[in-house]
Amino acid sequence: MNWLNSILVLLVAFIAVFFEATSNTPRHLLGAQIDLLPALMVYASLSSGLFTITALAIFGGLCFDSLSANPLGITILPLFVIGYLIYLRRGLILREQLFAQLVLGLVASAVVPGLILLLLSITRQMPALGFEFVWQWLVMAVGGAVLTPVCFRLFDGLNHALAYRPAVETSFRLDRQIKRGRK
């Protein structure tokens, strides 16, 4: 397991939740706040282990809920469900393909708010639904789809810059001459 990758994912989750809570610019421009946690969960599911998925769901969910109007802990289960479902099928998913990243980001960013809404309705804390909700859900889904490839590029660049890569050495030297036959 790559501990540096897990630490970087949790650090970016903390920064993303803090930025979402303090910045009103996307909310004023688009009418909705784009959530980065589902995009991070797609990256963690395809690049890390089950420990990182669980840690991101718990840490990111608690941070998000503590700075929003959601009940504390309600975001953990939807994030974990999406992460675990992608983790189960990650051998079949083309991680490096832009289209796969966009589709997974779109689905994750649409399903997580839907599952949160389902959990809120179970706890009888139903928010007001209307045309504004549909617009916000659409903006969140498309925004998450666009931000998912950005997450992949960001973490690939960070891992390239910070992670140790062993030198590839062979026992064959290119300047060595091989003579065959009798001497």
N, C-alpha and C positions, 0 to 999 in steps of 0.2 A: 504494500500500500504506500502511496506517495503522500507523506504527511504534509509536505509543502503545498500540494494541490488542495488538500482538505482545508488547510489554514487559509489559503488564498480565497477559496470559495466562501468560507464563513466570514472573512473580512469584507469581501465584496458584498455579501448579503447585508451585513451591518451598515455599510456605507450606502447601499441602495435604499434600504428602509429609512435611514436617516434623511437621505436626499428627498425621497418621496414625501416625508412628513414635513420637511422644511421648505421645499420649493413649490410654489404655486403657479409657476410659469406654464407647465403642461396642462394644468387644470384650467387655467384661464384661456389658453390658446385652443385646446381641443374639447373642453367641457368634461374631461375625465382625467383621472390620474392613471398612468400606465404602471403596472406592477411588474417588477423585474424578477420577483422570486420564482414564478413558473419557468421563466427562461433559464435561470440559474439551475433549477431542478432538472431541466432537460439536459443541460451540460453535465451536471453531477451524475446523472443516471447513466449517461453514455461514456463518462470518462473516469469515474471513481467507483468505489465499492459501496456496500450497503451501509457501512458506518458513516460515510460522508452524506449519503442520502438521508439517513435518520437524523444526523446532527443538523443538517440544513433545514429539514422539516421542523424540528423542535426549536432550534435557535432562531431561524428566520420567521417561523410562525409566531413565536412569543414576542419577538421584536416588533413584528408587524401589528399584532393585536394590541400590544401595549401602547402604540402610538395611533391607533384608529378607534373607531366606535364599536368594533367587534368585541364580543366577550372573549376574555383571555383564553387562548388555547384552541379556538375554533378553526384556525387556519392550519393547524398542524396536520390533522387527518387528511384534508384534500391534497396538501403538498406531498405528503408521504405516499398516498395512493397513486398519484401521477408518477412520482419518482420510482416507485416499486414496479408499476406496470411497464414502464419504459426499461427499467433495469432487467426485468425478466426476458425481454425480447431484444436486448441490445446486440446480441450476436447476429440478428437478422437485419438490423438497421444500418444503413450506410452513413456512418458518422460524419464523414468528410464531405458529403454532398450538400450543397446549399439548399436544394429543394427539400430534402429530408429534414434539415434543420428548421426551415420555414414552416413546414407542415406540423412538425412536432411542437414548435413554439406556438403556433396558432391553436392547436388542439389543447395544449396544456394551459394556455392563457385563457381559453374559453371555458374549459372544464373546471378549473380551480374556483373561479367565482360562482359557477353553477353549483358546485358541491357545497361551497360556503353558504349560498342561498338556501340550499336544501337543509343544511344543518341548522340554520337560523329559523327556518320554518318549523323544524322539529321542536326547537326550544321555544317556539311561539314568540319570537322576536322578529317578525316579518317586516322588512323595510318596505317603503312605498315603491310600487312597481308602476311603470308607465313607459311612454316613448323615450323619456330621458334615460331610463334604465337600459333600454335596448341600445341607445346610442353609446352609453358608457361601456356596455359590455362589448360592443363592436370595436370601439377604440382600444379597449384593453386587449382584446384578442389580436387585432392587427398590430398594435404596438409591441406585444409580446413576440409575435412572429418576426417582426423586424429586428428586435433586440436579441433574439436567440443566436443568429449568426455572429452578431457583435460579441456576445459572450464567448463563443468558440474562438474567435480571432484574438480576443483579449487574453484569454487563459492560455492559448497556444503560444502567444508572444511572451507572456510572463513565464511559462514553463521553459521556453527556449532560452530566455535571458537568465533565469535563476536556477534552473535544475542542473544537476550534474549529469553529463553525458560521457560515458566511458569512451576512451579512444579505441578505434578499431585498428588492431594490428594483426598482420598475418605473418606466418613463419616464412613465407616466400618473398624474397627480395626481387624487385624488378631488374636490378642490375646484375643479377647472378646468371652465369652461363652454365647450361647443363650440357655436358658432353656424354654422348651415348656410345656404346660399343667398346672394343678392346683398346687398350693403350699401347 
